[in-house]
Amino acid sequence: MDTKQTENGQVIMAYPDLRFRVLLDSGREVTAYTCGRMRLHKIRVVIGDRVTVELDPYKGTASNRVTKRL
């Protein structure tokens, strides 16, 4: 059973270790890292990009993944 939820948001800050601060459409701010497929294909995410974030309900704002750049 997959318990992860996805939400769209906008990147507002980029950290040097491929993590990002994302402002979700619901108004929450979360920290997210890029998923492996995005790293493999060298898809760049910059400040201002719209992204899809996969949220983990058990770890709160600590373990979220950017899965797609819109």
C-alpha positions as CSV (number, residue, x, y, z in Angstrom):
1,M,0.0,0.0,0.0
2,D,1.4,3.4,-1.0
3,T,0.8,6.0,1.7
4,K,2.6,8.9,-0.1
5,Q,0.6,11.9,-1.3
6,T,1.6,14.4,-4.1
7,E,1.1,18.1,-4.1
8,N,2.2,20.9,-6.5
9,G,4.3,23.8,-5.3
10,Q,6.9,26.4,-6.2
11,V,10.6,26.3,-5.4
12,I,11.6,29.2,-3.2
13,M,15.1,28.3,-2.0
14,A,17.8,25.9,-3.3
15,Y,20.3,24.4,-0.9
16,P,23.8,23.2,-2.2
17,D,23.1,19.5,-1.5
18,L,20.3,19.2,-4.1
19,R,17.6,19.9,-1.5
20,F,15.0,22.6,-2.0
21,R,12.6,24.6,0.0
22,V,9.1,24.3,-1.6
23,L,6.0,26.4,-1.0
24,L,3.1,24.1,-1.6
25,D,-0.2,25.3,-3.1
26,S,-1.8,24.5,0.3
27,G,0.4,27.2,2.0
28,R,2.9,24.8,3.7
29,E,6.6,25.0,3.3
30,V,8.6,21.8,3.1
31,T,12.1,20.7,2.4
32,A,12.4,18.2,-0.5
33,Y,15.2,16.5,-2.3
34,T,15.4,15.4,-6.0
35,C,14.4,11.9,-6.8
36,G,16.9,9.5,-8.3
37,R,15.4,9.6,-11.8
38,M,15.8,13.4,-11.9
39,R,19.4,13.1,-10.8
40,L,20.1,10.3,-13.3
41,H,18.8,12.4,-16.3
42,K,20.4,15.6,-14.9
43,I,17.1,17.5,-14.8
44,R,17.8,20.9,-13.2
45,V,15.5,22.6,-10.8
46,V,15.9,26.3,-10.1
47,I,14.2,28.9,-7.9
48,G,10.8,29.7,-9.3
49,D,10.1,26.3,-10.9
50,R,6.8,24.6,-10.4
51,V,7.3,21.1,-9.2
52,T,5.4,18.1,-7.9
53,V,6.4,16.9,-4.5
54,E,5.7,13.5,-3.0
55,L,4.9,13.9,0.7
56,D,5.7,11.4,3.4
57,P,3.0,11.6,6.1
58,Y,5.1,9.7,8.7
59,K,8.3,11.9,8.7
60,G,6.6,15.3,8.4
61,T,8.6,17.8,6.5
62,A,11.9,15.9,6.5
63,S,11.5,13.2,3.9
64,N,9.8,14.7,0.8
65,R,10.8,14.2,-2.8
66,V,10.6,16.4,-5.9
67,T,9.4,13.9,-8.5
68,K,8.5,16.1,-11.5
69,R,9.2,19.6,-12.8
70,L,6.1,21.1,-14.3
